[in-house]
Amino acid sequence: MKIAVITISDRASKGVYADRSGPAIETVLRELLPTIEIERDLVPDEKAEILAALGRHPGADWILTTGGTGPAPRDVTPEATREFCDRAMPGIAEFLRLRSLEETPHAVFSRGEAGMRGGQYVVNFPGSEKAARSCTAWLAPLLDHGVKMARGEGH
């Protein structure tokens, strides 16, 4: 299985501070699924750059993004994800938001989306390191089954 992790952050992309959520996702994935391949990307909160980054990983089974999911004016990751995807997968986003609400009431501000482009999944995680770790851990047990279903291998 191949997973692309894309961090979306103006400041991290400019080197103002280090990306912490992308590496956190990678660490959790490697702990839980040691045989996976991981590709990484880092872009600013610009819709065109997010769309370009999503398109740079055609071989990934899953694209996990972190950042740009809140209500701030520059948070455009959900809009880019909707534009990139052919089909919505609201159950994934709802699942992650529900689990996140068990951790903090601030999860109500997450606008993260999930969808598919062809057989590839795209899932938005919040940008905090803690939320990125948690969402990865919650989603990891579902990744293999999702790939099998996308390939038409049934239930």
Phi, psi and omega in degrees: 000140179243133180233132173259135177244119181243119174268132180244107184199123175302308187291318179294323181291337178265358180080014178295322171211164182285144173291122179249332183285321178299309176299328178296317177299313180300317180300313180296317179299316181293328177291317186272331184224073190297344183265000183285158172261139181234132172249147181235152178210156180215120182222159176284171179284067178231124185306314182298321180288325176295313179300319178297317179296318177301321181285346180281358185234057185294338181270356181284138175285324180228138169244119178251122178255153175225127179107157175074025184254001183274194183268002181295152182304327182272358179280095185239011180301316180298321180295318178295320180296315178299320180293322183288323188276151175274326185223143176277148174233068187299333181300323179294312180297319179296319178300312181294321179293318179298313179296321179295324178296335175291337182266320184204140176290344179293347178297343178297341181272356179283130178250019184307143180243168171215143180197186179227145169238110188062233179262012183257133178268146173230127182227130179266129173251155172298168185270351180285148180300317181298313180295322179297316178298312183297311182299322178297314181297323180288324183278330186310317181294346182262347189300310183297316179298319178300317179297316179299317180294319180296330179273001179076022181275006174079194186264000000 
